[in-house]
């Protein structure tokens, strides 16, 4: 983390707060003791002054004890030890002692030992400031792999269950990947630095980019949380820069399920009373383990482990946990952590919400893969997944386009296999028109020549060769005599019927789909066409009947429905432009 140029280090701020209380005590305690003697004949007033003395004694004891941790952070272990001993003496001090001069002398001697050169203004020693701010600039402190192995040994993973592991400050993802090992785990991390976040994507299942505090993540969804937050922070003069190790703890603990394991890694000198209170209020079975070797000498880190419980008043346990920070040399090492010391809950939970503060392609792909509405956009319609018949008979132009493009050239495998080849030939049609005057005499002749393309299909069947130049006339212009097999081939496509009916509206070209030809008799088709042309819409609802009547007047599509002699329902549709009428089965639509 980079410090604010105008900021102060957290340890300095806390030490100065304690020093001010000590300085105030040197001035106030003798005055309050003299006031107690003054009111010795006034018991109510004397009791009030004595209570004030007790409160100040407690305040001074707390300040001296609290100063020990910042001093340890500054690597001033001797002064920190003196601060603890002095706090014990203050706690045992008899307030009825007539003379407070020895106490004040001891307190003055303590202030002189602090890394401040001016006891009035608390000007901090420049050497101390330089050392602290240099450590601030070092910034990123990943959990060392060997220590992650020791932690992983102390975790018992349930069999046959997938567990969720989370790291709000995952760095490159190495530590969380080590904790997961070969167990059935889903690993989730958040990382502020873009380069480290990209690298962690190669090790973790899900990674949120950007600030954890602007991420959106499910609560009570994780079996274990590894929290190694940034802790070397500075405080602005306005006090707006909250301690990161505390803020991360308070904001992230809700992601753990009840019974889930917290692994909280901080320097032992940051295990302050307020941190201990958060831990004791929300976690059971708390233990503290210090790192080993050079890693501990360099960063003084400890791992606090505990299982989440319902929030309660844990104030009675705070002193025991806080005391361990002042006795770090006697603290158990991670190498002593028993195997499977903490067993993760044997319950599977789905992480419904996991979104980082910044956009990244991998996380977007993960979210879209789980989006049912997004997948429906690209879902293939069932109607588009198989072979379909044309809704209406193909007109000559469509047949010519298909044949000319070669899509129906070659072997046609069906009940009557045949080979078909389409080709286009040029035709010239010449017409003459004589122009006469009023007397009936020929004065000129207009000759018109129309050049057109003609489509010819050549069919080769087991029964012989056939050339078709008229798609709609059932082989009327065939170059050779029709055989029964050839006719059946032609009729396999939608056929056209002549219109012998006295219809009340134009029917256009009348066609019957192949499916309808297979199901209906000629009598069924002709009878229905007659009714359709007479505006008898058949077996339709009243609203559909009215819609057809309106369509007749407005020039819109007309749809009627009838039943065959075999009680098979079929439809007749006349197009809005009255160019075609088609007899079809409902399945053909």
N, C-alpha and C positions, 0 to 999 in steps of 0.2 A: 504494500500500500504506500502511496506517496503522501507525505504530510502536507497540510496547508502551510503556506509560508508564514502565516500569522498565527499558527496554532501552537499549543503546548502539549508536551507528551503527557499521557494519562497518569503515569507514575509520578511525575512532578506535581501535577495538579493535586493528586490525593495526598502526597507528602506535605504539601503546603497547607492543605486543609487541616491536617493533624497538627502541624506546627503552630498554626494560629490558635488552636484550642489549648495547646500547652502554654503558649505565651499568655493567653487570657487567664489560664488557671494560676500562673505565677502572680498575676496582678489581683485577681478576684478572691482567691481562697483566703489569704490573710485578712482581708476586709470582712468577709463573711464570718470568719471565726471571731473577730473582734465584736461584730454585731451580736453574735450569740452570747458573749459575756455581758453585753449591754442589756439584753433582755432576759437575764437569768431570773429576775423577779416577776417577769410576765411570761408565764408558761405557754399560753397559746401562741404568743409572738415568737418565743424561743423555739417552739416546735416547728413553726413555719420556716424559720431560718435554718434549723437543722435539716429539714427535708430538702431545702435548696442545696445545702452542702452535700447531702447524699446524692442528689441528682448530678451535681457537678463532678463529684468523685467518679460516678459511673461513666459520665461523658468523657472524663480524662482517661479512664482505664481503656475505654473503647478506642479512643483516638490513638493511644500509644500502641495498642495491639494492632490496629489497622495500619499503622505506619510501617510495620515490619515487612509486609508484602511489597510495597513500592521500593523499600530499601533493598530487599532481596533481588528485585528486578534490576536495580542499579548495581548489583553485585557488591553491595556493602553488607556482607553477612555479619560482621562484628557489631555494626551499629544496629542491625535488625535484631540480633540476639540481645543486645542491651535494652532495646525498646520493649521486647517481650518481658524481660526481667523487671524492668521499671514498671510496666503495667501491673505485674503481680504485686509489687510493693505498694503501688497506689491502691489496689483493691483491698489489701490487708491494712492499710493505714487507718489509725484510730483518729476519727474526726474530733474527738474531745481533747486531743493533745493541745496544750496551751500554745506551744511555739511551732509554727509551720516553716521556720527558716531552713531547717535541714531538707525538708521536702522541696522547697523552692530552689535551694542550691542544686539539688539533684536534677531538677527539671531544667534549670539554666545550663547545667553541664550537658544535658542531653541535647538542647538546642544548638549548643556550640559544636557538637559532633555531627549534626546534620549537614548535608552538602549545600549549605547556604552561607554566604559570606557576610550577609547583613541581616541580623536577626529582626530588624524592624521592617525592611522591605522584602525580605526573602528573595534576594538575588541569588539565583542558582549558579553553582559552580560551572564554568564553561566546559570543563573536561567532561563532567557528567552529562551535560546537554549534548555534546558532540557524540558521546558513546551511544546515548539513547536514540538520537535522530539517525545515526548511521544504521542502527539495527532496524529502524522503521523503514529505511530505503531498501533494505534487503528484500522486503515484500513477501514473496511466495515461499511457503514452507510445506512441501508435500509430505505425507506420512511415509516414513522410510519402510521399504518392503519387508525387511526382517521383522520389524515390529508389527506390521500388518499380519505376518504369518503367526506370530504369538497370539494376536487377538483372535484370528480365525480359529486357532486350536481351541479356544475357550468357548466357541459357539457350537451348539448342537442343532443341526438342521433336521426337520421332521422328514420321515420317509414317505414317499408317495405324494408329496405336496410341493407345489411351486411357490416359492417365497419371493417377496419383493424387497430389494435392498435399495437404499436411497442415500445419496451424498449431496448435500446442498452446495458444497464447495469441492467438486470432484477433481479439479485440476486436469491431469492427463488420464485419469481413470484407473491408474495402476493399483492404488490401494483397494478400491472397491472391487476391482476384478480379482484381486488376491483373496479378499474375504469370500467372494462367491465360490472360488475354486471350481471343482467339478460337480458341485451340487446343483440341484434343479432350481435355478434362480433367474429372476428377471431383474436386471440392474438399471437404475435410473440415476442420472446426475445432472447438476446444473453448474455451469462454469461461466464466469464473467469474461475471461480472456478468450477472444475468438480463436487464436491459434491452438491453445490448449483444448478448447471445446472440440475443434476439428479432430485433434488427435484422439480424444476420448471416445469419439464416435467409432473408432476402430476396435474399442474394447468393451463398451457398454451398449446395452440394448436401446436405451433412449437417452438423449442428451438435450437439455434445454439451454439455449444460448442467452447470454446477457445476465442481468442482475437477478439473483434469487428473489429479492424483495418485490420484483415486478412480475414474477412468474405466477402461473395459476396451476396448482397441484392439488390432487385429492387429499382429503384428510382421512386419518385412521385407515390408511391403505398399505402401510409398509410394515414388514416384520422386523426390520432392523434399520437403523440410521447411523451412518458414520459421519460425525460432525467434527471437522478440523477447521474451524473458522479462522479468518485473519484476526489477530489480536493486538498487533503492534499498531495502535491507533493514536491519533492526536486529538486534542479537544480544542475547539475554537473558543475565543473569549466569551462568546454568547452561550457556550455549553451545548451547542446543537449537535455535535458529533458524538452520538452515543457509542458506548463500547461495543465493538462488533461481536466479540465473543458472547456477550449477554444478549444482544439483539438477535443473533442467529439462533441461540438456544430458545428464547421465548417464542420467536415466530415459527420455528420449524417443528417444535415438539408435537404439534397437533397432527402432523402427518403420520406419526407412529400410531399403530393400533394399540389398544390396551393389552398389556402383556408383551408388547414389542420391546426390543432391546435398543437402548441408546449407547453409543460409543462416542464419548465427548472428549476431544483431545485439546488441551490448553496447557500453557506453562503453569507450574504449581503456584507461582506467585499471583496468578489471576484467579485462583480459587477463593474469591473474596466472599464475605458473608452474604451479600445479595445474590451471588451466583449459587451459593450453597442453599439458600432459601428456596430458589426456583427448583433446584434439584430435589430437595427434601419434600416439597409440596406435591411433586408430580411423579416421583419415581420410588419404587421399592428396591430392596436388596442392593443398595448403592455400595460400590467398592471403588477404591482408588489404587491405580498401579502406575509406577513410574517407568519411564523408558530406561534403556540401559546404555552403557558405554559412551562413546563419543557423542551420540545423538542426544543423550541426556545432558552431557556437559555443555553442549552447544546451545540447545533450546530449552532445557529444563522442563520438558513436556511430561505430562501425566495423562493417563486415560481413565476417565470416570465412567463406570459402566453401571447400568441399572435398568429395570423393567418398568415401563410406564404403568401408572395406576390412576384411578380417579383422583382428581384434585382434592387435597385435604390440607389441614394445618400441620406442617412439618417442622414448626419452629423448634420443637424439643430436640430434634436430631441435628440441627444446624451446627451447634458447637462442636460435636464430634467430628463432622466432616471438615469443618474449617480448621480444626486443630491439626489435621493431617498435613495441611499446607505449611504449617510452622515447624513440622517435624519431618520434612521431606527426606532427610538422610535415613530415617528409620522406616520409610515406606517400602512395601513389597514391590518387587520388580515384575515386569510383564512376563518374564521367563518363568515366574512362579504361578502364573494363572493356570488353574486346573483345566484339564481337557473337558469340554462340554459343560463348562461352569454355568453357562446360560443357555437354556433350551428355547428355541423360537416357537411361537404358537403354531399348532398343527391345523391351520385353517387357511384356505385359499381366498384371496380377495382380489378383485379386478381393479386396476388403477384406471378409473374412468376419465380423469382429467389430468393431463400433463402437458403444459404449454409454457415454453420459455418466453422471456421478455422480447427476444429478437427473432426475426424470421430466419429459418434455415430449411433447406430443401428436404433433408432427410426427415425432419420432424413433420413437415407439411405432408410428405408422402405417407407417413405413418397415420396421420390424422385422417387423410382422405381415404385410406384403405379401410378405415372403420366407419366411414360415413355412408349410411344406407341411402340417403337422398342423393349423394353424389354418384354412387354406383348405379342407381336407377336411371340416371341421365344416359348412361352408356349401355344399359341393358338391352339386349337384342330382342325385338318383338317376336313373339311366337309365330306371328303371321309371316315374318320375314325369314324364318329358319328352315323352311321346307319348300318343296315344289308346289306351285300354285297354278291354277287355270286362269286364263285371262277373264276379266269380269265381263267383257263384251267381245264379240267376234272381231278379229283383226280386219281393218279395211285394206283395200288394195295397196294404198301407199305404204302402210306398215309392213305388209307382206313383201312388197318390193324392196323396202329398205333392209329387211332381215335377210332376204335372199341375196340381194346385191352385196351385202357386207360379208356374206359367207358363213353366217351363224347356223344356217340349216343345210349346209353342204356336207355330204358324206353319208356314212351308214346311220340309219335310224333303227335302233333296236327296240322292237315292240312285238305285239302279237303277230303282226304281219310285217316282218323285217323287209326293208327296202333301202336302196341307195338313191339319194336325191341330189341333183345338181342344178343350181340356179344360174341363169345368165341373162344379160340384158342386150337387146338388139335395138338398133335405130330404125324408126319407121317414118316415112314421109307420106302424109295424107294431103292430096291436092283436091281442091274444090273450085268450081267455076260458077260465077253468077253473071247472067246476062242483064245488061242495063238497057231498057227500052224507053223511047220517048212517048209523048202523049198519043201519038198515032199508032203506037205498037211496033215501031220500027226499031231494030237492033242498032244501038249507037256505040256500045262498048261491051267488053267482057272483063269482069274482075276475077283474076285467078289468085287464090289463097293457098299457100303451102304451109302445113303444120308439121314440124318435126318433133317427134316424141320418142321416149324410151319405152320399150316393151319388155316385160319380165317373162321369161319362159323357164318352166321347171321341167327337167327331164328325170323321170323315175325309172329305175330298174328294179323289177320285182321277180320272184321266182317264176311268175307266169309270163314275163315278157317285158318289153320296153314301152314306155308311154311318155309322150311330150305334152305338157299342159301349159296353155297360154292364157286360160281363163280360170282364175282361182274360184270365182263365185258361181260358175254355171254348171257345176257338177260334171265337168268334162265335156261341155257342149262343143268346145273348139279343139277337142283332142285330135291329134294327127292320125291316130290309129283307132280301130274299133275297141269299144269298152268291153273289158272282161269283168266278171263278178268280183274278182279279187281286187282289181284296180279301183272299182267303185268303192269298195269298203275302205281302201286306203284313203281315198279323198274324203269320205264321210267321217273319218276319224277326227278331222278338224271340224270346228263349228261350221254348220252348213247354213245356207240362206234359203229362205222360202219366198215364193212369189206371194203377193198380197191380193187374194181374190175377194177380200172383204170390203163391204161398203162401210168403211170406218167413218166416224164423225170427226176424226182428226187424222193428219198424216202419220202413218206408222214408219215411213222410211224403209230402209232395208231390214227385213225380218230375218233374224237368226236364231238358232237353237244351239246351246252348248252341247258338247259331246256327252257330258254327264246326263243332261236332260234327255238326250236321244236314247241313252241306254235305259232310262227308267220309264219314260212316258211313251204312250202310243201316239200314232198320228192323230187319232180321234181326240185324245186329251188335248193335244197342242192346238188343233184347229178350232175346237169348241172354245177353248180359253181365249184364243186370239179374237174370235168373233165377239165374245162378251167384252173383252178389253176394248176393242174398237167401238163397241156400242156404249161405252162409258159405264159398264157394269164392273165395278172394281173387285168383285168377288168377296173373299173371306178376309176383310180388313175391318178394323175398328171404325167407329163413327168419326173419330177425329181424323183418321187416315183417309176415310172416304171424302170428308170435307176438304182435306189437304189436296187430294187428287182433283176434285172439282175446281179448286182455286188454281191449281197448276195448269189445268186445261185453259183457263182464261188468261193467266199471266205468262204462259209459255215456259213453264218449268217442268222438271222431270216428273213422270207419272209412274207409280209402282202399284201393281195389283197382285193379288194372291188367289190361287185356286187349288183345288184338290183333284187328283186324278181318279180314275175308276178304281185304282188300287189304294186309294186314300193316301197318296203321297202328295205332300204340299209342294207347290212350285210357284215361282214368281214370273211376272212379265214386266219388263222395264222399257219405257219409251223415253229416249233422251230429250232434254229440254229443247234442242234445236230441231227435233222431229226427224233427225237423220237416220235413226236406227231404232228398232225394237228387238229386244232379246228375251227369249224364253230360257229360264235357268232354274236350277235347284238352289235352295237357300245356301247350301254348302259352297256353291260356286261364287258367292258374293265376296 
